[in-house]
Amino acid sequence: MNSRIPGACDVKAWTEVSMDYVAFDSARREAVRGWWRAFTDPEELAAAVDRLQDQAAAIDDEVDRARAYRYLKTLDDLVSEARAPECEPVRRAEDVLLGASRLDGTSAGQG
């Protein structure tokens, strides 16, 4: 894009500012997708959230950093729930729901 055109944006500058958030968001999605699929230990989830906290603090753009911290609040809640003991019937129901939501296998094998 030509920066001399009124209203044109500097793509390079936008990418550099936004890239910190893009990297954070990618790591956040990986951690959320990994929970109950790649790992089930609440401490692994907590460690992933700690790494995301460090990454969020390094985001230069104030708006993107605030957005990252909002996601981290949700993830902190998820860690708290994961660490909390739960009753057996609820755990089994969650296991059934998680199994049914997996993308591998057929729907008949997921029930």
All heavy atoms as an XYZ file, in Angstrom:
863
protein
N       0.839     -1.182      0.000
C       0.000      0.000      0.000
C       0.878      1.237      0.000
O       1.904      1.257      0.660
C      -0.850      0.003      1.266
C      -2.274     -0.248      1.029
S      -3.198     -0.111      2.555
C      -4.321     -1.417      2.254
N       0.424      2.248     -0.664
C       1.164      3.494     -0.716
C       0.744      4.361      0.461
O      -0.403      4.745      0.573
C       0.870      4.200     -2.035
C       1.726      5.430     -2.213
O       2.284      5.954     -1.261
N       1.818      5.882     -3.441
N       1.706      4.684      1.348
C       1.375      5.464      2.538
C       1.069      6.922      2.206
O       0.646      7.663      3.070
C       2.508      5.378      3.560
O       3.696      5.895      2.997
N       1.288      7.319      0.955
C       0.977      8.693      0.562
C      -0.501      8.863      0.238
O      -0.998      9.961      0.128
C       1.798      9.104     -0.650
C       3.274      9.125     -0.334
C       4.060      9.450     -1.554
N       5.460      9.204     -1.295
C       6.427      9.891     -1.821
N       6.175     10.838     -2.682
N       7.676      9.619     -1.532
N      -1.203      7.781      0.061
C      -2.626      7.851     -0.226
C      -3.352      8.120      1.089
O      -3.136      7.415      2.076
C      -3.142      6.532     -0.843
C      -2.423      6.257     -2.156
C      -4.645      6.574     -1.026
C      -2.727      4.902     -2.738
N      -4.222      9.135      1.147
C      -4.945      9.415      2.385
C      -5.724      8.184      2.849
O      -6.385      7.524      2.061
C      -5.892     10.561      2.001
C      -5.277     11.173      0.791
C      -4.552     10.057      0.084
N      -5.605      7.885      4.102
C      -6.325      6.740      4.663
C      -5.574      5.433      4.554
O      -5.988      4.430      5.094
N      -4.455      5.421      3.815
C      -3.677      4.185      3.694
C      -2.953      3.929      5.000
O      -2.556      4.856      5.700
C      -2.672      4.313      2.547
N      -2.787      2.660      5.325
C      -2.102      2.335      6.570
C      -0.740      1.742      6.270
O      -0.503      1.208      5.194
C      -2.925      1.372      7.407
S      -3.082     -0.260      6.705
N       0.133      1.859      7.220
C       1.463      1.284      7.116
C       1.354     -0.172      7.575
O       1.313     -0.459      8.765
C       2.450      2.068      7.982
C       3.871      1.540      7.868
O       4.078      0.467      7.278
O       4.774      2.220      8.383
N       1.256     -1.102      6.638
C       1.037     -2.517      6.947
C       2.166     -3.063      7.802
O       1.938     -3.800      8.751
C       0.872     -3.342      5.651
C       0.801     -4.824      5.963
C      -0.355     -2.887      4.895
N       3.390     -2.684      7.509
C       4.527     -3.176      8.278
C       4.402     -2.768      9.748
O       4.569     -3.572     10.652
C       5.840     -2.674      7.692
C       7.045     -3.225      8.406
C       8.334     -2.757      7.773
C       9.493     -3.399      8.511
N      10.607     -2.532      8.641
N       4.089     -1.507     10.010
C       3.953     -1.034     11.392
C       2.786     -1.743     12.077
O       2.881     -2.156     13.226
C       3.754      0.472     11.421
N       1.673     -1.908     11.389
C       0.514     -2.586     11.978
C       0.866     -4.016     12.326
O       0.533     -4.513     13.390
C      -0.649     -2.559     11.000
C      -1.859     -3.258     11.536
C      -2.821     -2.722     12.337
C      -2.224     -4.621     11.335
N      -3.752     -3.674     12.635
C      -3.420     -4.850     12.032
C      -1.657     -5.676     10.634
C      -4.055     -6.085     12.046
C      -2.291     -6.903     10.648
C      -3.476     -7.101     11.341
N       1.570     -4.700     11.437
C       1.952     -6.086     11.658
C       2.889     -6.206     12.851
O       2.735     -7.091     13.676
C       2.613     -6.677     10.397
O       1.713     -6.528      9.312
C       2.941     -8.139     10.575
N       3.844     -5.307     12.957
C       4.787     -5.372     14.069
C       4.088     -5.160     15.396
O       4.338     -5.862     16.362
C       5.896     -4.339     13.877
C       6.855     -4.708     12.762
C       7.830     -3.606     12.428
O       7.779     -2.531     13.054
O       8.643     -3.829     11.520
N       3.181     -4.205     15.467
C       2.461     -3.946     16.712
C       1.535     -5.102     17.037
O       1.462     -5.560     18.162
C       1.660     -2.617     16.605
C       0.733     -2.459     17.787
C       2.607     -1.439     16.506
N       0.836     -5.602     16.044
C      -0.146     -6.649     16.274
C       0.467     -8.032     16.442
O      -0.155     -8.913     17.003
C      -1.139     -6.691     15.112
O      -1.798     -5.461     15.013
N       1.674     -8.237     15.962
C       2.273     -9.567     15.975
C       2.407    -10.113     17.388
O       2.226    -11.288     17.621
C       3.630     -9.547     15.282
C       4.125    -10.925     14.965
S       2.881    -11.903     14.083
C       3.437    -11.763     12.443
N       2.699     -9.255     18.367
C       2.784     -9.724     19.739
C       1.463    -10.364     20.166
O       1.448    -11.413     20.778
C       3.124     -8.579     20.698
C       4.566     -8.133     20.585
O       5.408     -8.948     20.160
O       4.831     -6.979     20.902
N       0.353     -9.708     19.843
C      -0.940    -10.258     20.209
C      -1.258    -11.508     19.400
O      -1.807    -12.466     19.933
C      -2.068     -9.235     20.048
C      -3.368     -9.850     20.482
C      -3.684     -9.926     21.824
C      -4.231    -10.430     19.559
C      -4.853    -10.549     22.247
C      -5.389    -11.045     19.967
C      -5.695    -11.100     21.314
O      -6.834    -11.742     21.724
N      -0.888    -11.509     18.138
C      -1.134    -12.680     17.293
C      -0.415    -13.900     17.876
O      -0.985    -14.984     17.969
C      -0.705    -12.413     15.828
C      -0.720    -13.677     15.002
C      -1.597    -11.355     15.210
N       0.827    -13.716     18.305
C       1.581    -14.817     18.912
C       0.928    -15.249     20.222
O       0.806    -16.450     20.497
C       3.025    -14.391     19.151
N       0.490    -14.291     21.036
C      -0.206    -14.614     22.283
C      -1.467    -15.414     21.999
O      -1.725    -16.444     22.617
C      -0.560    -13.336     23.052
C      -1.540    -13.581     24.170
C      -1.098    -14.003     25.407
C      -2.898    -13.423     23.967
C      -1.998    -14.262     26.437
C      -3.806    -13.675     24.983
C      -3.355    -14.097     26.220
N      -2.263    -14.925     21.057
C      -3.538    -15.569     20.754
C      -3.326    -16.985     20.229
O      -4.076    -17.903     20.577
C      -4.331    -14.734     19.746
C      -5.757    -15.195     19.625
O      -6.425    -15.351     20.682
O      -6.221    -15.416     18.494
N      -2.308    -17.187     19.434
C      -1.991    -18.520     18.930
C      -1.621    -19.456     20.083
O      -2.103    -20.595     20.156
C      -0.844    -18.429     17.924
O      -0.466    -19.710     17.498
N      -0.779    -18.977     20.994
C      -0.386    -19.788     22.150
C      -1.582    -20.051     23.059
O      -1.722    -21.145     23.620
C       0.733    -19.096     22.918
N      -2.458    -19.064     23.204
C      -3.664    -19.233     24.028
C      -4.570    -20.310     23.445
O      -5.051    -21.195     24.143
C      -4.433    -17.905     24.120
C      -5.730    -18.017     24.923
C      -6.580    -16.782     24.758
N      -7.018    -16.571     23.390
C      -8.089    -17.165     22.841
N      -8.812    -18.027     23.523
N      -8.428    -16.905     21.591
N      -4.771    -20.248     22.150
C      -5.623    -21.250     21.497
C      -5.026    -22.651     21.626
O      -5.751    -23.621     21.849
C      -5.823    -20.898     20.023
C      -6.687    -19.690     19.814
C      -6.693    -19.268     18.341
N      -7.368    -18.026     18.153
C      -8.653    -17.921     17.803
N      -9.370    -18.990     17.584
N      -9.198    -16.727     17.658
N      -3.716    -22.741     21.499
C      -3.046    -24.033     21.641
C      -3.240    -24.595     23.057
O      -3.519    -25.783     23.226
C      -1.562    -23.869     21.340
C      -0.795    -25.166     21.365
C       0.657    -24.958     21.002
O       0.947    -24.152     20.090
O       1.503    -25.608     21.633
N      -3.135    -23.748     24.064
C      -3.322    -24.198     25.447
C      -4.758    -24.648     25.691
O      -4.996    -25.698     26.294
C      -2.947    -23.086     26.426
N      -5.712    -23.887     25.187
C      -7.126    -24.232     25.385
C      -7.462    -25.532     24.647
O      -8.134    -26.407     25.196
C      -8.047    -23.073     24.931
C      -9.498    -23.512     24.900
C      -7.865    -21.872     25.857
N      -6.971    -25.667     23.431
C      -7.234    -26.904     22.672
C      -6.541    -28.106     23.309
O      -7.031    -29.226     23.240
C      -6.766    -26.748     21.233
C      -7.658    -25.856     20.417
C      -7.207    -25.797     18.971
N      -7.985    -24.820     18.243
C      -7.473    -23.851     17.509
N      -6.175    -23.740     17.379
N      -8.249    -22.994     16.902
N      -5.391    -27.871     23.927
C      -4.637    -28.955     24.546
C      -5.265    -29.476     25.818
O      -5.102    -30.642     26.177
N      -6.021    -28.620     26.514
C      -6.639    -29.028     27.765
C      -7.639    -30.156     27.518
O      -8.520    -30.042     26.705
C      -7.313    -27.830     28.422
C      -8.007    -28.137     29.705
C      -9.315    -27.919     29.989
C      -7.431    -28.717     30.887
N      -9.592    -28.313     31.260
C      -8.458    -28.814     31.839
C      -6.167    -29.171     31.222
C      -8.247    -29.348     33.102
C      -5.948    -29.699     32.475
C      -6.977    -29.780     33.401
N      -7.436    -31.250     28.164
C      -8.211    -32.491     28.077
C      -7.961    -33.256     26.782
O      -8.487    -34.330     26.613
C      -9.707    -32.268     28.276
C     -10.033    -32.100     29.705
C     -10.352    -30.945     30.338
C     -10.041    -33.110     30.715
N     -10.537    -31.164     31.673
C     -10.364    -32.497     31.930
C      -9.784    -34.483     30.718
C     -10.456    -33.192     33.126
C      -9.884    -35.179     31.916
C     -10.217    -34.541     33.096
N      -7.188    -32.725     25.883
C      -6.838    -33.493     24.687
C      -5.385    -33.932     24.775
O      -5.090    -35.100     24.656
C      -7.067    -32.663     23.429
C      -8.545    -32.439     23.162
C      -8.787    -31.790     21.819
N     -10.206    -31.645     21.589
C     -10.808    -30.495     21.367
N     -10.108    -29.389     21.323
N     -12.104    -30.446     21.174
N      -4.483    -32.987     24.970
C      -3.055    -33.299     25.025
C      -2.585    -33.489     26.463
O      -1.652    -34.231     26.717
C      -2.241    -32.190     24.363
N      -3.228    -32.812     27.394
C      -2.852    -32.952     28.796
C      -4.084    -32.772     29.676
O      -5.031    -32.100     29.296
C      -1.747    -31.960     29.185
C      -2.057    -30.517     28.880
C      -2.672    -29.712     29.820
C      -1.729    -29.959     27.660
C      -2.953    -28.382     29.551
C      -2.004    -28.631     27.381
C      -2.620    -27.841     28.328
N      -4.069    -33.422     30.847
C      -5.204    -33.345     31.765
C      -4.797    -32.896     33.163
O      -5.646    -32.738     34.024
C      -5.916    -34.708     31.872
O      -4.980    -35.680     32.319
C      -6.530    -35.120     30.552
N      -3.512    -32.692     33.379
C      -3.025    -32.262     34.684
C      -3.274    -30.761     34.845
O      -2.782    -29.960     34.036
C      -1.533    -32.577     34.791
C      -0.930    -32.161     36.120
O      -1.679    -31.720     37.023
O       0.297    -32.283     36.266
N      -4.014    -30.357     35.881
C      -4.278    -28.933     36.085
C      -3.001    -28.097     36.222
O      -2.988    -26.922     35.866
C      -5.092    -28.887     37.374
C      -5.667    -30.246     37.530
C      -4.704    -31.186     36.869
N      -1.934    -28.715     36.711
C      -0.685    -27.965     36.872
C      -0.033    -27.673     35.516
O       0.636    -26.654     35.357
C       0.276    -28.708     37.799
C      -0.285    -28.874     39.219
C      -0.908    -27.597     39.800
O      -0.267    -26.531     39.744
O      -2.042    -27.673     40.309
N      -0.228    -28.553     34.540
C       0.254    -28.269     33.186
C      -0.511    -27.086     32.595
O       0.072    -26.220     31.940
C       0.101    -29.484     32.276
C       1.090    -30.594     32.552
C       0.930    -31.727     31.555
O       1.130    -31.480     30.351
O       0.598    -32.846     31.990
N      -1.818    -27.066     32.843
C      -2.635    -25.942     32.379
C      -2.190    -24.658     33.070
O      -2.031    -23.620     32.421
C      -4.120    -26.214     32.649
C      -5.089    -25.108     32.254
C      -5.045    -24.833     30.756
C      -6.500    -25.467     32.697
N      -1.955    -24.730     34.365
C      -1.504    -23.548     35.115
C      -0.162    -23.040     34.584
O       0.045    -21.828     34.460
C      -1.401    -23.874     36.606
N       0.746    -23.951     34.255
C       2.047    -23.561     33.708
C       1.870    -22.875     32.349
O       2.545    -21.881     32.056
C       2.962    -24.773     33.588
N       0.960    -23.396     31.539
C       0.687    -22.779     30.241
C       0.130    -21.368     30.432
O       0.508    -20.434     29.713
C      -0.279    -23.637     29.430
N      -0.760    -21.205     31.408
C      -1.332    -19.884     31.686
C      -0.250    -18.941     32.210
O      -0.231    -17.765     31.846
C      -2.522    -19.997     32.662
C      -3.008    -18.619     33.098
C      -3.666    -20.771     32.006
N       0.663    -19.436     33.026
C       1.778    -18.602     33.504
C       2.631    -18.108     32.336
O       3.036    -16.943     32.295
C       2.653    -19.372     34.494
C       1.986    -19.563     35.841
O       0.989    -18.862     36.133
O       2.460    -20.422     36.615
N       2.898    -18.999     31.380
C       3.676    -18.588     30.202
C       2.916    -17.534     29.393
O       3.501    -16.569     28.895
C       4.001    -19.803     29.330
C       5.048    -20.730     29.930
C       5.499    -21.801     28.962
N       4.450    -22.703     28.538
C       4.066    -23.805     29.199
N       4.676    -24.145     30.313
N       3.096    -24.571     28.729
N       1.600    -17.714     29.300
C       0.785    -16.730     28.586
C       0.790    -15.381     29.309
O       0.779    -14.332     28.675
C      -0.650    -17.236     28.428
C      -0.841    -18.358     27.421
C      -2.239    -18.952     27.549
C      -0.610    -17.854     26.005
N       0.818    -15.422     30.636
C       0.871    -14.186     31.433
C       2.135    -13.400     31.088
O       2.085    -12.194     30.873
C       0.854    -14.534     32.921
C       0.922    -13.337     33.840
C      -0.379    -12.582     33.921
O      -1.455    -13.145     33.794
N      -0.293    -11.282     34.116
N       3.258    -14.105     31.019
C       4.523    -13.450     30.653
C       4.450    -12.878     29.249
O       4.929    -11.773     28.988
C       5.685    -14.444     30.748
C       5.964    -14.887     32.179
O       5.534    -14.191     33.128
O       6.599    -15.948     32.347
N       3.850    -13.641     28.344
C       3.742    -13.195     26.953
C       2.823    -11.973     26.861
O       3.111    -11.032     26.129
C       3.224    -14.341     26.091
C       3.434    -14.149     24.627
C       3.104    -15.409     23.833
O       2.769    -16.458     24.384
N       3.205    -15.299     22.532
N       1.720    -11.987     27.611
C       0.777    -10.865     27.570
C       1.427     -9.585     28.089
O       1.190     -8.503     27.544
C      -0.465    -11.193     28.390
N       2.253     -9.704     29.111
C       2.915     -8.525     29.675
C       3.848     -7.865     28.666
O       4.123     -6.668     28.770
C       3.686     -8.919     30.931
N       4.320     -8.635     27.697
C       5.252     -8.108     26.695
C       4.561     -7.492     25.489
O       5.229     -6.955     24.610
C       6.194     -9.224     26.235
N       3.254     -7.543     25.430
C       2.521     -6.962     24.295
C       2.586     -5.444     24.397
O       2.194     -4.862     25.414
C       1.061     -7.458     24.266
C       1.027     -8.966     24.021
C       0.258     -6.716     23.204
C      -0.353     -9.585     24.139
N       3.104     -4.823     23.351
C       3.299     -3.373     23.364
C       1.988     -2.585     23.286
O       1.804     -1.618     24.008
C       4.195     -2.942     22.200
C       5.632     -3.410     22.366
O       6.077     -3.560     23.524
O       6.299     -3.642     21.344
N       1.113     -3.015     22.415
C      -0.124     -2.274     22.190
C      -1.037     -2.395     23.417
O      -1.373     -3.495     23.858
C      -0.835     -2.807     20.943
C      -2.066     -2.002     20.620
O      -1.917     -0.874     20.117
O      -3.174     -2.501     20.893
N      -1.432     -1.265     23.960
C      -2.229     -1.214     25.183
C      -3.581     -1.932     25.039
O      -4.002     -2.667     25.928
C      -2.444      0.266     25.522
C      -2.984      0.558     26.863
C      -3.051      2.073     27.091
O      -2.092      2.791     26.734
O      -4.069      2.506     27.620
N      -4.252     -1.732     23.920
C      -5.559     -2.353     23.691
C      -5.407     -3.872     23.566
O      -6.181     -4.636     24.160
C      -6.230     -1.756     22.430
C      -7.508     -2.505     22.078
C      -6.515     -0.274     22.639
N      -4.399     -4.307     22.815
C      -4.167     -5.746     22.659
C      -3.766     -6.385     23.985
O      -4.184     -7.488     24.305
C      -3.083     -6.009     21.614
C      -3.578     -5.789     20.197
O      -4.810     -5.755     19.986
O      -2.729     -5.646     19.294
N      -2.950     -5.675     24.775
C      -2.541     -6.197     26.079
C      -3.757     -6.349     26.995
O      -3.919     -7.354     27.684
C      -1.485     -5.290     26.703
C      -0.836     -5.884     27.932
C       0.337     -5.053     28.457
N       0.019     -3.641     28.620
C       0.468     -2.659     27.841
N       1.286     -2.912     26.844
N       0.121     -1.410     28.073
N      -4.659     -5.377     26.979
C      -5.885     -5.455     27.789
C      -6.748     -6.630     27.345
O      -7.323     -7.350     28.182
C      -6.665     -4.142     27.693
N      -6.824     -6.843     26.053
C      -7.598     -7.981     25.527
C      -6.975     -9.298     25.990
O      -7.675    -10.221     26.391
C      -7.660     -7.913     24.003
C      -8.514     -9.002     23.399
C      -8.797     -8.821     21.936
N      -7.714     -8.204     21.181
C      -7.612     -8.260     19.868
N      -8.507     -8.919     19.164
N      -6.613     -7.680     19.239
N      -5.657     -9.375     25.953
C      -4.956    -10.572     26.402
C      -5.234    -10.833     27.883
O      -5.482    -11.975     28.288
C      -3.453    -10.436     26.159
N      -5.217     -9.777     28.696
C      -5.480     -9.947     30.128
C      -6.919    -10.401     30.391
O      -7.168    -11.153     31.334
C      -5.178     -8.662     30.894
C      -3.694     -8.431     31.113
C      -3.142     -7.174     30.923
C      -2.850     -9.464     31.499
C      -1.781     -6.952     31.124
C      -1.497     -9.250     31.689
C      -0.966     -7.999     31.510
O       0.376     -7.788     31.706
N      -7.858     -9.977     29.556
C      -9.241    -10.467     29.708
C      -9.305    -11.968     29.450
O      -9.966    -12.709     30.184
C     -10.183     -9.716     28.770
C     -10.523     -8.325     29.247
C     -11.675     -7.713     28.463
N     -11.424     -7.600     27.037
C     -10.825     -6.570     26.445
N     -10.404     -5.550     27.161
N     -10.654     -6.550     25.144
N      -8.602    -12.435     28.427
C      -8.540    -13.878     28.173
C      -7.878    -14.606     29.338
O      -8.296    -15.696     29.720
C      -7.769    -14.176     26.886
C      -8.599    -14.071     25.637
C      -8.240    -13.193     24.622
C      -9.724    -14.866     25.451
C      -8.993    -13.102     23.457
C     -10.479    -14.781     24.293
C     -10.113    -13.890     23.304
O     -10.849    -13.815     22.163
N      -6.833    -14.002     29.897
C      -6.135    -14.643     31.012
C      -7.039    -14.791     32.228
O      -6.935    -15.779     32.956
C      -4.871    -13.862     31.372
C      -3.727    -14.048     30.384
C      -2.629    -13.032     30.652
C      -3.175    -15.462     30.452
N      -7.915    -13.847     32.462
C      -8.869    -13.965     33.578
C      -9.727    -15.203     33.389
O      -9.943    -15.985     34.325
C      -9.723    -12.697     33.664
C     -10.869    -12.779     34.635
C     -10.400    -12.932     36.067
C     -11.570    -12.982     37.014
N     -11.625    -14.155     37.841
N     -10.204    -15.414     32.184
C     -11.003    -16.595     31.885
C     -10.185    -17.862     32.086
O     -10.668    -18.846     32.649
C     -11.524    -16.532     30.431
O     -12.280    -15.341     30.278
C     -12.386    -17.728     30.092
N      -8.930    -17.834     31.652
C      -8.069    -19.004     31.816
C      -7.729    -19.245     33.280
O      -7.623    -20.403     33.711
C      -6.798    -18.850     30.984
C      -7.012    -18.924     29.476
C      -5.716    -18.616     28.737
C      -7.549    -20.287     29.075
N      -7.573    -18.189     34.073
C      -7.366    -18.355     35.517
C      -8.560    -19.061     36.146
O      -8.401    -19.926     37.012
C      -7.142    -17.002     36.200
C      -5.767    -16.420     35.947
O      -4.849    -17.184     35.567
O      -5.608    -15.194     36.124
N      -9.762    -18.697     35.704
C     -10.969    -19.363     36.195
C     -10.959    -20.841     35.808
O     -11.338    -21.701     36.606
C     -12.228    -18.686     35.646
C     -12.427    -17.275     36.185
O     -11.788    -16.919     37.200
O     -13.220    -16.528     35.575
N     -10.514    -21.137     34.598
C     -10.438    -22.522     34.142
C      -9.452    -23.318     35.000
O      -9.727    -24.449     35.383
C     -10.032    -22.577     32.672
C      -9.911    -23.963     32.044
C     -11.239    -24.713     32.092
C      -9.425    -23.842     30.608
N      -8.306    -22.718     35.327
C      -7.320    -23.386     36.184
C      -7.925    -23.654     37.556
O      -7.788    -24.755     38.100
C      -6.027    -22.546     36.316
C      -5.116    -23.103     37.399
C      -5.295    -22.506     34.983
N      -8.625    -22.680     38.111
C      -9.258    -22.856     39.421
C     -10.261    -24.003     39.393
O     -10.299    -24.829     40.311
C      -9.965    -21.568     39.852
O      -9.030    -20.549     40.054
N     -11.069    -24.050     38.357
C     -12.044    -25.130     38.224
C     -11.350    -26.475     38.053
O     -11.790    -27.484     38.588
C     -12.972    -24.868     37.042
C     -13.934    -23.725     37.268
C     -14.751    -23.399     36.032
O     -14.858    -24.257     35.132
O     -15.285    -22.281     35.961
N     -10.262    -26.493     37.308
C      -9.533    -27.742     37.072
C      -8.897    -28.266     38.350
O      -8.801    -29.482     38.562
C      -8.463    -27.531     36.005
N      -8.476    -27.358     39.217
C      -7.835    -27.759     40.471
C      -8.843    -28.164     41.542
O      -8.483    -28.842     42.494
C      -6.984    -26.621     41.010
C      -5.720    -26.395     40.228
C      -4.961    -25.218     40.765
N      -3.616    -25.136     40.212
C      -2.874    -24.045     40.262
N      -3.342    -22.947     40.830
N      -1.661    -24.053     39.743
N     -10.091    -27.723     41.392
C     -11.114    -27.987     42.410
C     -11.578    -29.434     42.325
O     -11.813    -29.950     41.232
C     -12.294    -27.043     42.215
N     -11.708    -30.079     43.476
C     -12.254    -31.448     43.436
C     -13.714    -31.412     42.992
O     -14.434    -30.450     43.251
C     -12.126    -31.917     44.881
C     -11.977    -30.694     45.697
C     -11.431    -29.618     44.811
N     -14.125    -32.437     42.318
C     -15.507    -32.504     41.836
C     -16.093    -33.865     42.181
O     -15.367    -34.815     42.465
C     -15.556    -32.264     40.334
C     -14.690    -33.227     39.565
C     -14.591    -32.870     38.095
O     -14.640    -31.687     37.761
O     -14.460    -33.793     37.298
N     -17.387    -33.948     42.121
C     -18.027    -35.215     42.451
C     -17.930    -36.173     41.264
O     -17.829    -35.760     40.107
C     -19.464    -34.980     42.878
S     -20.557    -34.390     41.583
N     -17.947    -37.444     41.538
C     -17.768    -38.482     40.518
C     -18.804    -38.411     39.389
O     -18.437    -38.501     38.221
C     -17.773    -39.857     41.183
C     -17.531    -41.013     40.229
C     -16.148    -40.989     39.583
O     -15.234    -40.344     40.124
O     -15.996    -41.600     38.513
N     -20.097    -38.255     39.676
C     -21.069    -38.191     38.572
C     -20.805    -37.016     37.619
O     -20.963    -37.146     36.407
C     -22.416    -38.029     39.270
C     -22.211    -38.615     40.627
C     -20.785    -38.297     40.979
N     -20.396    -35.878     38.161
C     -20.103    -34.726     37.311
C     -18.881    -35.017     36.451
O     -18.854    -34.707     35.259
C     -19.899    -33.451     38.164
C     -19.380    -32.305     37.303
C     -21.191    -33.053     38.852
N     -17.846    -35.617     37.025
C     -16.646    -35.953     36.271
C     -16.966    -36.906     35.132
O     -16.519    -36.732     34.004
C     -15.570    -36.565     37.175
C     -14.238    -36.723     36.442
C     -13.254    -37.585     37.199
N     -13.715    -38.932     37.441
C     -13.808    -39.894     36.510
N     -13.499    -39.637     35.273
N     -14.235    -41.100     36.817
N     -17.777    -37.918     35.411
C     -18.138    -38.875     34.352
C     -18.938    -38.200     33.252
O     -18.748    -38.476     32.068
C     -18.914    -40.049     34.943
C     -18.016    -41.037     35.670
C     -18.781    -42.238     36.075
N     -19.850    -41.746     36.972
C     -20.493    -42.480     37.848
N     -20.244    -43.749     37.952
N     -21.423    -41.962     38.623
N     -19.852    -37.311     33.636
C     -20.645    -36.589     32.638
C     -19.741    -35.715     31.761
O     -19.916    -35.659     30.537
C     -21.705    -35.731     33.321
N     -18.760    -35.052     32.376
C     -17.824    -34.247     31.598
C     -17.008    -35.112     30.651
O     -16.762    -34.734     29.508
C     -16.885    -33.471     32.532
C     -17.561    -32.312     33.215
C     -16.632    -31.594     34.183
O     -15.536    -32.108     34.491
O     -17.010    -30.499     34.637
N     -16.598    -36.295     31.127
C     -15.843    -37.205     30.267
C     -16.667    -37.616     29.048
O     -16.152    -37.696     27.933
C     -15.407    -38.451     31.045
C     -14.296    -38.159     32.043
O     -13.681    -37.076     31.962
O     -14.048    -39.031     32.907
N     -17.943    -37.885     29.262
C     -18.826    -38.265     28.150
C     -18.957    -37.100     27.168
O     -18.850    -37.285     25.953
C     -20.211    -38.706     28.667
C     -21.218    -38.828     27.523
C     -20.105    -40.015     29.419
N     -19.156    -35.894     27.689
C     -19.284    -34.729     26.813
C     -18.001    -34.458     26.047
O     -18.039    -34.153     24.849
C     -19.674    -33.495     27.626
C     -21.101    -33.483     28.152
C     -21.305    -32.307     29.098
C     -22.092    -33.419     27.006
N     -16.876    -34.570     26.721
C     -15.600    -34.364     26.038
C     -15.377    -35.418     24.961
O     -14.922    -35.112     23.868
C     -14.444    -34.381     27.039
C     -14.328    -33.139     27.902
C     -13.326    -33.367     29.035
C     -13.900    -31.962     27.059
N     -15.710    -36.669     25.273
C     -15.565    -37.733     24.283
C     -16.456    -37.511     23.084
O     -16.073    -37.766     21.943
N     -17.655    -37.014     23.329
C     -18.598    -36.779     22.237
C     -18.172    -35.602     21.369
O     -18.533    -35.534     20.196
C     -19.991    -36.525     22.807
N     -17.388    -34.684     21.926
C     -16.995    -33.507     21.160
C     -15.692    -33.692     20.398
O     -15.281    -32.826     19.655
C     -16.858    -32.291     22.084
O     -15.792    -32.481     22.985
N     -15.045    -34.826     20.560
C     -13.795    -35.082     19.836
C     -14.062    -35.194     18.347
O     -15.099    -35.677     17.921
C     -13.134    -36.364     20.335
C     -12.633    -36.232     21.752
C     -11.745    -37.411     22.086
N     -11.400    -37.413     23.468
C     -10.354    -36.780     23.975
N      -9.560    -36.111     23.189
N     -10.085    -36.825     25.260
N     -13.102    -34.758     17.584
C     -13.248    -34.769     16.133
C     -12.824    -36.097     15.515
O     -13.083    -36.333     14.346
C     -12.431    -33.627     15.516
C     -12.868    -32.231     15.934
C     -11.937    -31.195     15.325
C     -14.295    -31.977     15.524
N     -12.160    -36.933     16.282
C     -11.721    -38.214     15.733
C     -12.794    -39.286     15.943
O     -13.540    -39.237     16.884
C     -10.384    -38.659     16.361
C     -10.443    -38.689     17.878
O     -11.336    -38.031     18.461
O      -9.625    -39.381     18.482
N     -12.889    -40.222     15.066
C     -13.865    -41.298     15.198
C     -15.212    -40.903     14.620
O     -15.441    -39.802     14.163
N     -16.141    -41.853     14.667
C     -17.479    -41.617     14.143
C     -18.396    -41.174     15.273
O     -18.113    -41.381     16.439
C     -18.058    -42.904     13.526
O     -18.195    -43.874     14.559
C     -17.150    -43.439     12.426
N     -19.539    -40.640     14.929
C     -20.494    -40.210     15.959
C     -21.026    -41.410     16.733
O     -21.326    -41.312     17.909
C     -21.634    -39.398     15.342
O     -22.300    -40.191     14.372
N     -21.124    -42.573     16.093
C     -21.599    -43.781     16.776
C     -20.604    -44.203     17.851
O     -20.993    -44.671     18.918
C     -21.795    -44.910     15.784
N     -19.323    -44.000     17.587
C     -18.308    -44.379     18.557
C     -18.085    -43.358     19.643
O     -17.375    -43.593     20.608
N     -18.730    -42.204     19.499
C     -18.542    -41.139     20.477
C     -19.609    -41.146     21.555
O     -19.532    -40.391     22.487
C     -18.530    -39.781     19.772
C     -17.330    -39.620     18.868
C     -17.391    -38.351     18.070
O     -18.361    -37.617     18.109
N     -16.349    -38.088     17.298
N     -20.617    -41.941     21.463
C     -21.717    -41.919     22.415
C     -21.540    -42.875     23.458
O     -21.343    -43.072     24.513
